[in-house]
Structures are given as C-alpha cells and as structure tokens.
Amino acid sequence: GSVPKGQREAAYSIGMTWGQAMRRTILPQAGRVAVPPLSNTFISLVKDTSLAAAITVPEMFQAAQRIVATTYEPLILYVEAAILYLALSSVLSALQTRLETRLNRYGGFLEARS
C-alpha cells in the first residue's frame, strides 16, 4: 500500500488500537496520496461526460448553435458557453487545490477535525 507497514507497527507500539491507528496514522497518509489522482479523475469525468445531461462542451455548443440560428448573434452565445465551461472547470480545480492544501496542512481528513 501507500503507507509503509512500519507506520502501523509504530502506532501499535505506542499503544494505539487498530481503529486509532487507522484514524490517526494510516488513513491521513493514504488520503494525501490518493486524493490528487482521484480528484483529477473526477474533474476529467465532469469535463468529458454529461453533467445532469446538459453541461458538456458539445451539448452547450449545440444549444448555442440552435439559438444562433434564430438570433444571428454567434459571438455572444459562443463566448457565454465558453465562460460557463471555464467557470465549471475553474471551480472544480479550485476545490481540488483547496482539498490538497488542507490534506498537506493538517495531515488528512480525520486529523483536521480532531
């Protein structure tokens, strides 16, 4: 695994139970290793798949094309679609950065609340 066996043994040697060792030693370290790739995968899924069946790039631009066909104002609609996509991606990236910073600062999910 991502946490060396010696970490668990060290927790046991200072008198921690299995649950305490998991909560205070193993899971915080494993979380720091696991969160970046998991959050990158989540952001990729949001970008590449349909979010609530309406917010992917092709679907946004198809909707913009339908509206452009009646309004004849392509620039405004395409810029709005691009801004919406950028906002969605930026929010998810900011949340990922904040979570990773929190994990590095406090040592993990569970320790931050203790």
JOZI-V148817 format. One record per pair of residues at least 6 apart in sequence whose C-alpha atoms are under 6 Angstrom apart, sorted by the first residue. I is the first residue (numbers start at 0). J is the second residue. Records with the same first field share a line. If there is no record, write none. Layout:
I->J ; J
//
This chain:
10->20
27->106 ; 107
31->102
49->55
63->76
67->73
105->111
//
